[in-house]
Every structure is written in C-alpha cells, then in structure tokens.
C-alpha cells in the first residue's frame, strides 16, 4: 500500500465525469487500499479516485477515520438512488485545502454500486455517512443525481466547483449575518 498525492482544485481530472468501472481485478484492490491509506494520512473521511488523479468511478469512506476497520466503505460505480431530509453541517474537501463551510445535504441516503469483485451492493447512511456519500459521488461527476446540484449553473461537470460554490454560498450567508 502507498500514500499517493491528492489532486488539488484546478486539475483537469476533477473537471471530468469519472468513467464507469467494467473490470474488477487485483489492480483495483491495490488502488482502493492506496486510497484508504491516503485518506487516513490526509486525514479525511472520504476520497474519490479523481482526487488521486484517476478518472474512474471509485470511492472510499470511513467516518471512523480508521478506528473501526469494519466500517470502511469501498464502492465502485456508486449512484444515489434515494434521499430524504436535510442537514446543514461544516464540510471541507481534501482537494480544496483550507476551505470549509456549512453545506446542505440530505439527512439520509441510499446508494447503489459494486464491491471490488463487481457484485452489486446497496448501502444506506445518515448524518456524516450520508454527507460523505454525497460529497464523494459529487467528485465522480454524479452531481446531477442530487436535486440541489441540478440548479447550480456551470457546476454540472465540475464536482469540485460545485463544492466550492456551496462553500462560497455558506460563507456569504455567514458573513452576511455579521454585516
């Protein structure tokens, strides 16, 4: 396993929709393990393959930040299938270091994808896990799956720009309260 560099805002790979995985091999296992190690080293609770320069639909999430290895989520080709409620919490991004803000996300989500062997899996999450699912899926270029992303002009093909827009909106609202 290896820690790999995290791609920062402005990198071309973050502007493209990630490609669906059709082959599941040991190489994919290695990539997933490298992503997990990189996520822990950052530290973060989620990482999408484009954030390490790979334009493939793969994400890893661990809201325990390594404290409970059984809670690690590795999912290929994730798609948001259901969402309910709303939460507003502080969120940042490993590809946009130093910036954070309150972001609106669903309180509960159901996500469908595949494990590293290509078997279909469906997972549900609330709170931080729901936010992590949404955030990483946005990085894969699936922001059209999220209702609130559909209304953001110019962000449809750029998940990092979408996050930056959300953070800017949040910061504008916070600053506006003090003016």
C-alpha positions as CSV (number, residue, x, y, z in Angstrom):
1,X,0.0,0.0,0.0
2,X,1.1,3.5,-0.7
3,X,0.1,7.1,0.2
4,X,-0.4,8.9,-3.1
5,X,-0.6,12.7,-3.8
6,X,-4.1,14.3,-3.6
7,X,-5.0,16.3,-6.7
8,X,-5.9,19.9,-5.9
9,X,-8.7,22.2,-7.3
10,X,-8.0,23.2,-10.9
11,X,-6.7,19.8,-12.0
12,X,-8.3,18.6,-15.2
13,X,-9.2,15.2,-13.8
14,X,-11.5,16.9,-11.3
15,X,-13.4,18.6,-14.2
16,X,-14.4,15.4,-16.0
17,X,-17.1,12.8,-15.2
18,X,-15.3,9.7,-14.0
19,X,-15.5,6.5,-16.2
20,X,-17.6,3.6,-15.0
21,X,-15.6,0.5,-14.0
22,X,-16.3,-2.6,-16.0
23,X,-13.2,-4.7,-15.0
24,X,-12.6,-5.8,-11.4
25,X,-9.1,-7.0,-10.8
26,X,-6.4,-7.1,-8.2
27,X,-5.2,-3.8,-9.5
28,X,-8.5,-2.3,-8.4
29,X,-7.9,-3.7,-4.9
30,X,-4.5,-2.1,-4.8
31,X,-6.0,1.3,-5.9
32,X,-8.7,1.0,-3.2
33,X,-6.1,0.2,-0.5
34,X,-3.9,3.1,-1.6
35,X,-6.9,5.4,-1.5
36,X,-7.8,4.3,2.1
37,X,-4.2,4.8,3.2
38,X,-4.1,8.2,1.5
39,X,-7.4,9.2,3.1
40,X,-6.2,8.3,6.6
41,X,-2.9,10.2,6.1
42,X,-4.7,13.4,4.9
43,X,-6.7,12.9,7.3
44,X,-10.2,12.7,5.8
45,X,-13.3,10.6,6.0
46,X,-13.7,10.1,2.2
47,X,-11.8,10.1,-1.0
48,X,-12.8,9.6,-4.7
49,X,-10.5,8.2,-7.3
50,X,-10.3,11.5,-9.3
51,X,-8.8,13.1,-6.2
52,X,-5.7,10.9,-6.7
53,X,-5.7,11.6,-10.5
54,X,-7.6,8.5,-11.6
55,X,-10.8,9.3,-13.7
56,X,-12.6,6.1,-12.5
57,X,-15.8,5.7,-10.5
58,X,-14.4,4.5,-7.2
59,X,-14.8,6.0,-3.7
60,X,-13.7,5.1,-0.2
61,X,-15.3,6.3,3.0
62,X,-14.6,5.7,6.7
63,X,-16.3,8.1,9.1
64,X,-14.5,6.4,12.0
65,X,-11.1,7.6,10.4
66,X,-9.5,4.2,10.9
67,X,-10.9,3.4,14.4
68,X,-13.2,0.7,13.2
69,X,-11.9,-1.2,10.1
70,X,-15.3,-2.9,9.7
71,X,-16.9,0.5,8.8
72,X,-14.7,1.2,5.7
73,X,-16.9,1.6,2.6
74,X,-15.3,0.9,-0.8
75,X,-17.7,1.3,-3.7
76,X,-17.3,1.3,-7.4
77,X,-19.8,3.0,-9.7
78,X,-21.9,4.5,-6.9
79,X,-25.3,6.1,-7.8
80,X,-27.6,7.9,-5.4
81,X,-30.9,6.1,-5.5
82,X,-32.9,7.7,-2.7
83,X,-32.5,10.7,-0.3
84,X,-34.6,12.2,2.4
85,X,-34.4,15.1,4.9
86,X,-31.9,17.8,5.1
87,X,-28.9,18.6,7.2
88,X,-26.6,21.6,7.3
89,X,-23.1,20.9,8.6
90,X,-19.5,22.1,8.2
91,X,-17.8,20.4,5.3
92,X,-14.4,20.6,3.6
93,X,-12.6,18.9,0.8
94,X,-9.1,17.3,0.6
95,X,-8.8,18.8,-3.0
96,X,-9.7,22.3,-1.8
97,X,-7.4,22.5,1.3
98,X,-8.0,25.3,3.8
99,X,-11.6,25.9,2.9
100,X,-14.7,24.8,4.6
101,X,-18.3,25.9,5.2
102,X,-21.7,24.8,6.1
103,X,-23.2,22.7,3.3
104,X,-26.7,21.5,2.8
105,X,-27.0,17.7,2.2
106,X,-29.7,15.1,2.7
107,X,-30.0,13.6,6.2
108,X,-30.5,10.1,4.8
109,X,-29.3,8.5,1.5
110,X,-29.4,5.1,-0.2
111,X,-26.6,4.4,-2.6
112,X,-26.2,1.5,-5.1
113,X,-22.9,0.4,-6.6
114,X,-20.5,-2.5,-6.7
115,X,-17.9,-4.0,-4.4
116,X,-14.3,-4.7,-5.6
117,X,-15.4,-8.0,-7.1
118,X,-18.2,-6.4,-9.2
119,X,-21.1,-7.6,-7.0
120,X,-24.0,-5.2,-6.7
121,X,-24.3,-3.6,-3.2
122,X,-26.8,-1.1,-1.7
123,X,-25.9,0.9,1.4
124,X,-27.7,3.5,3.4
125,X,-26.3,6.3,5.6
126,X,-27.4,9.1,7.8
127,X,-25.6,12.1,9.2
128,X,-21.9,12.2,8.4
129,X,-22.1,9.0,6.3
130,X,-24.9,10.5,4.2
131,X,-22.8,13.6,3.7
132,X,-19.7,11.6,2.8
133,X,-21.6,9.6,0.2
134,X,-23.0,12.8,-1.4
135,X,-19.6,14.5,-1.3
136,X,-17.7,11.6,-2.9
137,X,-20.4,11.0,-5.5
138,X,-20.2,14.7,-6.5
139,X,-16.5,14.1,-7.1
140,X,-17.3,11.4,-9.6
141,X,-19.4,13.7,-11.7
142,X,-22.8,12.5,-10.5
143,X,-24.0,15.8,-9.1
144,X,-26.9,15.5,-11.5
145,X,-28.1,12.7,-9.2
146,X,-28.5,15.3,-6.4
147,X,-31.5,17.6,-6.6
148,X,-29.8,20.7,-5.3
149,X,-26.9,20.3,-7.8
150,X,-29.3,20.5,-10.7
151,X,-29.9,24.1,-10.0
152,X,-26.3,25.3,-9.9
153,X,-25.4,26.7,-13.3
154,X,-21.9,25.9,-14.5
155,X,-21.3,23.2,-11.9
156,X,-22.8,20.2,-13.7
157,X,-19.5,18.9,-15.0
158,X,-17.2,20.0,-12.2
159,X,-17.8,18.5,-8.7
160,X,-15.0,20.5,-7.1
161,X,-16.5,23.7,-8.5
162,X,-19.9,22.5,-7.1
163,X,-18.4,22.1,-3.6
164,X,-16.6,25.5,-3.9
165,X,-19.9,27.1,-4.9
166,X,-21.6,25.5,-1.9
167,X,-18.8,26.7,0.4
168,X,-18.9,30.2,-1.1
169,X,-22.7,30.3,-0.6
170,X,-22.3,29.2,3.0
171,X,-19.5,31.7,3.8
172,X,-21.5,34.5,2.1
173,X,-24.5,33.6,4.3
174,X,-22.4,33.5,7.4
175,X,-20.6,36.8,6.7
176,X,-23.9,38.4,5.8
177,X,-25.2,37.7,9.3
178,X,-22.5,39.8,10.8
179,X,-22.8,42.8,8.5
